Amino acid sequence: MSPNSADGSEPSRSSSRELPDDFGERLSQLDESELRAVISYAKSLLPRPPTVEDLLAERPGEEILEVEERDGYTKVVKRQSCAQGCAECPHGPYLYHVRVENHPEDTKGPSLHWEFIGLVR
């Protein structure tokens, strides 16, 4: 069974130019379930981008209390020391929405973008 594009025509071979001829020919002979298995396997070989949890580390004076992945952000609840280091430190707990942020220059790699939400009661 030959895979067809959404409009019923044959798929473009332009993307197969980067593949060895015999590999592209073999792929074109696979049925839909076999192609999906190939895609799934190929995705598992790609490097996984870092998550918030991969990049998250407690800094001095901080205590991370909760980390929960959500759709579009990671919920982080933490206690932290203030700049003055007062007797009531650490303060909080505070809620943040945190996302991985990639930089255009990519010289330092991804970092975390923290959005302060407020005090957790």
C-alpha positions as CSV (number, residue, x, y, z in Angstrom):
1,M,0.0,0.0,0.0
2,S,1.5,3.3,-1.0
3,P,1.0,6.2,1.4
4,N,-0.9,9.1,-0.1
5,S,-1.0,12.7,0.9
6,A,-4.2,14.3,2.3
7,D,-5.3,15.3,-1.2
8,G,-5.0,11.7,-2.6
9,S,-1.9,12.4,-4.6
10,E,1.4,10.6,-4.2
11,P,3.7,12.0,-1.5
12,S,6.5,14.4,-2.4
13,R,9.9,12.7,-2.9
14,S,11.7,16.0,-2.1
15,S,12.3,15.0,1.5
16,S,13.7,11.6,0.5
17,R,16.7,13.3,-1.3
18,E,18.6,13.2,2.0
19,L,18.1,9.4,2.4
20,P,20.0,6.6,0.6
21,D,18.0,5.5,-2.4
22,D,17.4,2.0,-1.1
23,F,16.1,3.3,2.2
24,G,13.7,5.7,0.5
25,E,12.4,2.9,-1.7
26,R,11.9,0.6,1.2
27,L,10.0,3.3,3.2
28,S,7.7,3.9,0.2
29,Q,6.7,0.2,0.3
30,L,5.6,0.2,3.9
31,D,1.9,0.4,5.0
32,E,0.6,3.0,7.4
33,S,1.1,1.1,10.6
34,E,4.7,0.3,9.6
35,L,5.4,3.9,8.7
36,R,4.0,5.0,12.1
37,A,6.3,2.5,13.8
38,V,9.3,3.9,11.8
39,I,8.4,7.5,12.8
40,S,8.0,6.5,16.5
41,Y,11.4,4.8,16.5
42,A,13.1,7.7,14.6
43,K,11.6,10.1,17.2
44,S,13.0,8.0,20.0
45,L,16.5,8.4,18.5
46,L,16.3,12.3,18.4
47,P,17.8,14.2,21.3
48,R,15.1,15.2,23.8
49,P,15.0,18.9,24.6
50,P,15.6,19.7,28.3
51,T,12.6,20.1,30.5
52,V,12.2,22.5,33.4
53,E,12.9,19.6,35.8
54,D,16.2,18.9,33.9
55,L,17.3,22.5,34.4
56,L,15.8,23.2,37.8
57,A,18.3,23.5,40.7
58,E,17.9,24.9,44.2
59,R,20.0,28.0,44.8
60,P,21.4,28.9,48.2
61,G,18.6,29.9,50.5
62,E,15.9,28.2,48.4
63,E,13.8,25.2,49.1
64,I,11.8,23.8,46.2
65,L,8.6,22.4,47.6
66,E,6.6,21.3,44.5
67,V,7.2,20.8,40.8
68,E,4.3,19.8,38.6
69,E,4.3,19.7,34.8
70,R,1.3,21.5,33.3
71,D,0.2,22.2,29.7
72,G,2.5,25.0,28.5
73,Y,4.4,25.5,31.8
74,T,5.7,23.9,34.9
75,K,4.2,24.8,38.3
76,V,7.0,25.4,40.8
77,V,6.4,26.3,44.5
78,K,9.4,27.4,46.5
79,R,10.5,29.2,49.6
80,Q,13.4,31.6,49.3
81,S,15.6,34.0,51.2
82,C,15.2,37.7,50.6
83,A,18.1,40.0,49.6
84,Q,18.6,41.2,53.2
85,G,18.7,37.7,54.8
86,C,16.3,38.7,57.5
87,A,15.3,36.6,60.6
88,E,12.1,35.4,58.9
89,C,13.9,33.9,55.9
90,P,13.1,31.9,53.9
91,H,9.9,33.6,52.7
92,G,7.0,32.0,50.9
93,P,6.0,29.6,49.7
94,Y,5.7,31.3,46.3
95,L,4.1,30.0,43.1
96,Y,5.8,30.4,39.8
97,H,5.0,29.3,36.3
98,V,8.3,28.2,34.7
99,R,9.1,27.5,31.0
100,V,12.3,26.5,29.2
101,E,13.5,29.4,27.1
102,N,15.8,28.9,24.1
103,H,18.1,31.8,23.2
104,P,18.6,32.8,19.5
105,E,22.4,32.8,19.9
106,D,22.3,29.5,21.7
107,T,25.7,30.1,23.1
108,K,24.7,29.2,26.7
109,G,21.9,26.8,25.8
110,P,18.4,27.0,27.2
111,S,17.5,28.7,30.5
112,L,14.4,28.9,32.7
113,H,11.9,31.7,32.4
114,W,10.2,32.3,35.8
115,E,6.9,34.0,36.0
116,F,6.0,35.0,39.6
117,I,2.3,34.2,40.3
118,G,2.1,35.0,44.0
119,L,2.1,33.8,47.6
120,V,0.7,30.3,48.3
121,R,-1.6,30.2,51.3
